[in-house]
Amino acid sequence: MGAAAWWRRGVIYQLYPRSFMDGDGDGVGDLPGVLARLDHLTWLGVDALWLSPVYPSPMADFGYDVSDYRGVDPLFGTLDDLDRLIASAHGRGLRVLLDWVPNHTSDQHPWFLASRSGRGDPRRDWYVWRDPRPGGGPPSNWIDYTGRSSWRWDEATGQYYYRAFTDAQPDLNWRNPEVQEAMFETLRFWLRRGVDGFRIDVLSLLVEDDQLRDNPPNPHYRPGEDFPYMRELSVWNVDRPETRELAAHIRKVVDEFDDRVLLAELVLPLEQTVAYYGPDGRGIQVPFNFELLTAAWEARGIAGYVDRYLAAIPPGGWPNWVLGNHDVSRVASRVGPAQARVAAMLLLTLPGTPVLYQGDELGLADVPIPPDQARDPIANLIPGRGRDPERTPLPWDDGPGAGFTSGRPWLPLGEANQARHVAGQRHDPASMLTLHRRLLRLRRRVPALHAGAYQPVEADGDVLAYLRTAGDARWLVALNLGPGPARLALPGPERAGRVACSTHPGRDGAAAGGGCGQLELGGDEGVVVELG
Ligand code: GLC
């Protein structure tokens, strides 16, 4: 796979179908809605869509509880709609990735219904069933994200089943070769239909220790601050060696088809994350790099992380950056609206594949959801941690339902977000949407930005600066992560250049550096400068 692979050059857009566009007025986004708005994405200038799950599902975890891996939930449309979407996207030069959820199924999946029906059922071993410990109680001390036991007692058959998430999401037994083959077939099913790859859900949780050894306590756990699952070090049920081997196997299946890609959610420390690239790059091409989701917004810390991350990537690997997703607070709420513009410039100019979350291109903020309107199961299980605020529908215009729906939206759009609608931002040269479009176009046009080398530039205070270079072309990115003005000595030999894009309207095209070789940055300003 050369440096020219589409997913290396390109930008991936995470499309959350429930909230993108509602085509039938039931208040929930759907595939006909996506089809109707595809032009927005080509206009914006992204290269691929990753669709969060659209499979049949009881929606206990909004599609991350799959009851049929080969279909489309009626809520979202039909298989024909998805075929049409793939064809239509391809016709516009857009790739389509699906979300693949291999760790667990829905408890309503026919496999689990069979497995649960009796100890002698042929599918019993497709899930992780165990007897109580001698003396009683769950077979190991492993806990789920709420801090409760990951084992669920099944009265009828007198055994526990293992589930890392909710009771409605039993874990598949990936040690069973029949499970492996059945799941690989679901990949082939979609690859044959033309999908360009998959985002793999919680890949690191695929296999658990066969001896069920107890996890040790986490000495650094901060009760009340950390997620309850962090009470334990999940060494025996997360990132097992067997899971890394399976990752390489999954890659082989996908490589039976040309030019496809795998993205994977891992949620592991850096060294463990990069292990999933696999030897000689034969593992996952895009093991998500989640650092920017939690990093303190501070230039030195981020610069240090970029260096550590790039150094840790094994030969054959390619970096990637994630700034938001459907599980974490929105970037505009994490760093504030002014810095969200700087963050967009960072995401789209760092070396590697950027993953842009739906709505971040509009500067959407978290929408506070009153407890009685909460939809996410986590909102009930861990108060204050629900993920509804970052999943609210996109505002398209200032009409009824914000152009998203003619019905009642499944989550409120939020007054502030409603004012950030697409129609209003499209022609506003100062808008967040215009900034994204300009950055995406610039990135696509300039090889140094999508494929060039990266070199850090020394800077003072809260300025993060780096060069992107290809051949003779030298581009400087200078980001002021603080609210006060700052300056940066332009790197030599040129010591001068032209501002190709600023987060502050009105500066594009201006000379940078002047006679003194100093670049002046406004508070919260980021610039991309073509040197020379
Ligand atoms: C992943 C998904 C999340 C889901 C969980 C269980 O973390 O991103 O939304 O709840 O897996 O499938």
Residues whose N, C-alpha, C, O or C-beta is under 5 A from the ligand:
A	BS01	GLC	D61 Y64 F165 D201 V202 D327
